[in-house]
């Protein structure tokens, strides 16, 4: 199943607040669960974003901001660290024009989106094209794999910790 959605969550909108009120046990479809997570990020609602993660959720990024795409360049760390760091690094953490593909078992959601972010330390906009692979279980989001264009990261001087 593939669904295209144009999502313009602005901090404080009714849509974002409604999605943030959801938790893994109150959201039924995989897309609703993923949308709730991205709405929480856009609303800078750290508590809700963290609550949508499984306790042992991990973030994997098969690249390194320096462009290293070898196994040594893979970043992997708790997804909770990702949420806290992203909310500190960016003032506007919005992923628009999301396109979804949901696996038949409903446990994996692929998302392609336009990142429309503002770097907190500089106030400069940062835009990149992302693909996320989100793994879900009854406990919440168990794994996020983030694919992004490292050339854009380097061009805009955006750094991300290699862990």
N, C-alpha and C positions, 0 to 999 in steps of 0.2 A: 504494500500500500504506500503510495506517495501522495503527499499533500503539500501544496504551496500555500504559505500564509504570509501576508504582509503584516508585520507586527511592529507597531510604533508605540512601545511602552515608554511613557515619560514618567519620571518620578512623581508620584502622587496621583496618577490617574486612577479612575475607578477600576479599570481592567487590571492594572498591575496590583492594586490593593486586594482585589478579589482573588487573584491567583496566589498572592502571598499568604492568604489565609488558609490555603490548602496544605495538607501534609500527606505523606505517602499513604496513609490509611484512609484519606478522604478523597483521593483522586483516583479515577478508574483507568483512563486510557494512558498509554505510554506518552503520547504527545502532550496531554494535559499535565502529566507529572514533570516532563521536561520544560514545558512552558512555565510552570509554577517556579521552577528553579531560575530560569532566565528573568522572569518578572521580579523575583526577589533580588537578583543582582542589580537590575535596573533601578529598583526602588531603594537600593543600598540597605536592604534588610538582611543583615548578616545572620541574625538568629534564625530566620525562616530558611535562608539558603542552606545553612548548616543542618537544620532540621530535616531537610529533604535528602541529605546524604546518609547512606548506611554508615554505621560506626567505623568501619574499616575501609571506607571508600578511598580509592587512589586516583591520582591524576597522572597520566602518562603523556609525554610529549616526545614523539620520535624525531626530534631535531634539537639542536641547541641554538640559542640566539646568535652564536658566532658562526653559524652555517654548517657546523659539523653534523652530518647525518649518519655517521657510523654508530655502532652499538655504544661506543663511549660517549656519544652525543645525546643519548636518550636521557631525558629528565624523568624522574619518577618520585613522587612524594604524596603524602596524604592530601586528599582533595580538600580537606578543611583548611590546610595551609594555602592552597590555591585560592579559596574563597576569601580568606582574610587578606592575603597579599593583593589580590586583584582589587578588592574594595579600598585598600590603602593606596594603590598605585594609580587608580583611575577615578576621576570624579564622575564620569558618565560611562557606565558599563552597559552599553546597549548593543544587542545583536539583532539587526533588522533583516527583513525579507528572508525569513527562515524557510527553507525547504526541507521536508522530512521524508525519510524512508524508514519504515518500521519493519523489522524482521517478522517472519511468520510466527515465531514463538513469543512475540511481543516483549522480549527481554532486551532487545537492542534497538536503539533509535539512532539513525544517522541524520545529522543536521548540517546543512550548508547555509552560511549566513554572512552578512556584511557586518563587521565590527565597527561601531561608531563610538569611539572612546575619546576621552580627554585625559591627557597625562596630568596627574595632580601636581607634580613638582614644577611643571612648566606652563600649564594651562593650554598647551598646544593640542589640537585635534590629532588623533591617531586612528587611521582607518586601515583595515586589513580584511581580507577574505578568509574565512575560517571554515573548516570542516571539523565537526565533533562527532565522535562515536560515544554514545552514552549507553552503558550497561545498567540494567535495572533488576531489582529483586523486590520481594515484599518489604524488605528493610529500607528500601530507598535506592538512590543512585549508588551503584557499587564501584563503577569505574568510568572515568572520563578520559578519552584519548583526544588530544587537541592537535590538529594539523593547521599550520599557518604558514604564510609566506615569509621566510626569514629574510629575504631581500628587503621587504618592506620594513621589517623590524630594524635592520641595519640602516636603511635610508633615513628613518625617522629617529634614530638614536634611542630606540626603546630597548631596554635590557630586561631580561628575566633571569632569575637565579637558576643556575644549573645545579641540580641536586642529584 
